[in-house]
Amino acid sequence: MPEPAFVILCLIVFLGLAFDFINGFHDTANAIATSVATRVLSPGAAVLMSAVLNVVGALTGTAVATTVGRGLLPPVDVTQQLVIAALLSAIVWDLVTWWYGIPSSSSHALVFSIVGAGVALAGWEAVQIGGVVKTLQGVVFSPLLGFTGAFFILFGLLWLFARSRPRLVSSIFGRLQIFSAAYMAFSHGGNDAQKTMGVITMALASYYGWSGDQWAVPTWVILAAAGAMGLGTAVGGWRIVHTMGFKVVALRPIDGFAAETAAATVIEVASRLGIPVSTTHVISSAIMGVGSAKRLSAVRWGLAGRILTAWVVTIPACFLLGWLIYTLLHLATGLA
């Protein structure tokens, strides 16, 4: 008969992989919305390509996993109960925003659920400010870089092809957008899947007492998280694909290429620096950037405002949800 602590650890691994699966279908739009909207790829082909490259991207590093797993809270302060509370909080937020078709951030939902549960457990002094600041820098700067990068890429391309026939431009970038969509899917897997790797490793470290150089992401965790995200992506989150690909701005292949190239580059650089960014934020901003490069009225700013509101609300909402779920779990286990 397995000991209760080991059963709880298995539950955490299950919840972590469930979050990664949900993250995959919640954030499918990040990688495929623009290529589906421009009709460069069919929905089925886009989802299949995205699922495969999400897995490949997830196998390329663990810098973000380290930030999430040991950069927000000291490993010695982490308990299994805290990890369960953080995962439940992030899963609830992802499902609610998916149901309403709101492209919120799965990444920031998880990060600030961890912080909220950590404060409930040990107070504000348990929070490692460096990791939180790194995440907040990603919150602020990655959308700005996505917007400006896409704006200037499209501006340059429009200048370069100003004398070309529209049909020729669409033909060229229809082909190139397949590569930019693949790049976006790869970078998405490289950043997003690592957050779950970090959380599962956080739970393993708590159970086995890892500290210092012992803290490392096991190979099986990398493979499991990558597979769960790829499977979730294959299922697809069509509500958010519709919002991202068709409601924010009307897209052409050249627009999709510019948005995906800018967004994927920002995400890839952040992954190498260990910064957990929101792939949703970055690609949303990049889509707005290409719309603005054509004319400001091309962007449906009312919908963009609703998306921005969801971004801002995610941080305090998930902090409070993580705090509340941990408190309730603590009370329930204390009364049991």
N, C-alpha and C positions, 0 to 999 in steps of 0.2 A: 504494500500500500504506500504510494508516494506521500511524502510529507506535505503538509498544507502550503508551506512556503514555495515548494517546487510547483505545486498545482497553480498557485497564483502567478508564478513566473511564466508558466505555459499560457495562462490566460492573457498576460501582458503581451506575449509574443503574438498571440492570435489577434488581439485588439490592434497591435501595431501594424500587422499585415492587413487587417481590415481597413485601417486608416489609409494605408498606402493604396489599397484597391480603390477606396472611395476617392482618394486624391487623384488617382488615374482617370476615373470617369468624370470627376468634377472638373478636372483641368485639361480634358481632351481638347477643348476649344483652343487652349494656348498654342498647340502645335498645328492644328488642322483648320481652324476657322477661316483663315484668309485663303488658303488653297481651295477649300470647298466653295467659299463665296465667289471666287473668281472662276470657278468651274475648270480649274487646271487639273484637279483630281476629283474622282468620284468619292462620295463619302466612304464607301467600303475600302477603296484603295488607300485613302488618306488615313483612315483608322489603323489599317494593317501596318502601313509604313511607320506610323507614329508609335504603335505598340512595340515594334521590333527595336526602333532606335531609342525609345525610352529605356529599354532594358540595357542596350549597349552603353548609353550615356551613364546609367546608374552604376556601371562597373568601373568607371574611370577615376574614382578618387573618394576620399573620406574626410576632406577638410571641413566641409559643411557639417557632416555628422559629428565631428569633434566639437565644433562650436555649440551645436544643439545639445549634445550629450554631456559635456563637462564644462562648457563655457558660460552657461546661464546660472547653474547652481553647483556648489561644491559636491563632488560625488559622495562624500561622507554624509551629507545631509539628505540624500535622496532615499526615499523608501518606495516599496512596491505600490503602496497605496497612493502615493503622489503620482507615480507614472500612470496608474489606472485612471485617476481623476483627470490628468492632462489629456490622455487619449480620448476618454469619453467626451470631454468638453469639445475637443477639436472635431470629433466625429459628428456630434450634434450640430455644431455650427456649419460644417460642410454640408450636411444633409438639408438643413433649413435653407441655406443660400442656394443650393442646387435646385431644390423644389421650386423656388421663386425665380430661377434663372438669373441669379445675381452673380457676376464674376468676382467673388470675394477671394481673399488669399487663404489657401489651405496652410501655407507656410507660417504666416503670422498667427493664424488660429492656433496652431500647435505650439509655437514659441511662447505666446503670451498666455496660453493655458498652463504651460509649465511654470511660468513666472507666477501666475495667480495661485496655483496649487502650492508652490514653494513658499510664498508669503503666508498662506494659510497654515503651513506646517511649522515654519521657523521664523516668520517675521521678515521685515524688509532687509535686515542685516544678512540674510542668507543669499540674497540676490547678488550675483557677480556683475557689477555695473559694466565691465568691459564687454562682456558678451551681449548684454542688452543694447549698449550703445552701438556695437557693430551691426546688430539687427536693425536698429532704428536708422542708421546711416543707409542701410539697404532700402528701407521703407521710403526714405526721402529722395535719395539720389538715383536709384535705379529707374523709377518712372521718368524722371527728368532726362536722364541719359537716353532712355528709350524713345522719348518724344523728340528730343533735339536730333538724335542720331537718325531716326527715320525721316524727319523733316529735311535734313540736309542731304541725305542719300537720294531721296526722291527729287529734291530741288536740282541736284547735280545731274541726275538721270534725265529729267525733263529738259534741261538745258542741252545735254549731250545729244538727245534724240529729237530736238525741236523740229528739224527739217525732215524727219523720217515719216513714212506713211504709218498711220495708226495700226493698220493690220500687221505690218512688219514688226512694230514694237510689241504688239500683243503676242505675236508668234514667238519672238525671241524670249520674252519674259515669261511666257507660258511654260517654256522649257526650263528656264533658270529658276522659276519658282518651285519646281520640284526639289531642287537642291537646297533652296532656302528653307522650305518646309521641313526637309530632312534635318538640316542644321538646327532648326528650332526644336524639333522633337528630341534630338540628341542632347541639346543643352538643358531642356526641360527635365529629362531623366537624370542628368548629372547633378542638378541642384535639388529637385524636389524629393527624389527617392532617398537622398542622404539624410533628410530630417528623421525619417522613420528608423533608419539605421542607427542614428544617434540615440533615439529614445529607447529602442530595444537594448542597445549596448548599455545605456544608463541603468536599465532594469537588471541586466546581467551583472554589472559592476556592483549594484546594491546586494544582489544575492550572493555573489562569490567574494565580495570584499575587495574588488580590484581598486588599486590606487596608483598614482604616479605612472610609471612606464607600463604597468600591467594593463592600463586602460587602452584598449584597442578594439576596433570593430572586427569581429570574427568573419571569416570568409563566408560561412553559411548565412550569416545575417545579410551580407551584401547581396548574395544570390537570391535569397528569399524576398528581400525588399524590392529588388529589381524585377523579379518575376511577378510579384503582386501588383506593382504599378503597371507593368506591361499588360497584365490581364485586365485591370481596371480600364486602361486606355482602350483596349479592344472592345469592351462593352460600350464605351462611349457615353458622353454627357451632352445629348443633342439640344437640351434646353439652352445651355450656355453657348453652344456653337451657334445657334440661331441669333442670340443676342450679340455676340462678338463679331460674327461674320456678316450679318445682314442689317443690323439696326443702328450701329454706331456711325458708319460711313460707307457709301457705295464704293466698292473696291474693284480695281482692274488688276491684271497680272503684274504690271510694273509697280503698282501700289503694294500688293502683297509681298513681292520680292523685297522692297525697301523696308517694310515693317518687320518682316521675319528676320532679315539679315541684321538689322539694328538690334532687335530684341534678343536674338540668340547670342550675339556678341557680348552684350551687357551681361546676360545670364552666365555665359561661359567664363568671363573674367571674374565675376563674383564667386563662382564655384571654386576657382583656383585660389582665391583669396580667403576662402572659408566663410563667406558672407551668405547667410540664408536670405535670399530675396524672394519676392513673390513673382513667379513667372506670369501670373494673371495680370498683375500691375504693369509689368514691363510690356507685354504684348498689347494690352489695352491702350497704354500711352503711345506706343509706336503706331497703332492704327489711327489714333487721333492726330499724331504727328504728320502722317502722310495725307490725311484729310486737310490739315491746316496748310500744307505745302501747296495744295491746289487752290483752295480759298477757304477762309474761315467758316463760311456758311455751309461748306460741304460736311462739316461735323454736326451731328445732332447733339448739341451741347446740353440739352435738357436731360437726355439719357446719360450723357457723360457725367453730368452732375450727380445723378443717382448712383452711378458706379463709384464715383469719388466718395460719396457719403458712405457706401458700404465699406470701402477701404478704411475710412477713418473710424467707423463704428466697430470694426472687427477687433481692434486692439483692446479697448476697454471692455467690450462685451465678452471676449474670450478670457481676459484676465478675471473678470467677475465670475464667469461660468466655471473656470478652473478652481477658483477659490471656493465657490459654493459647493461644487461636487466633492472636493476634498473634505470640506467641513462636514457634509452629510455622511460621507463614507466613514469618517473618523468617529462621528457620533454613533452611527449604526454599529460599527465594530466594537465601540466601547460599551454599548447597551447589550450586545449579544452575549 
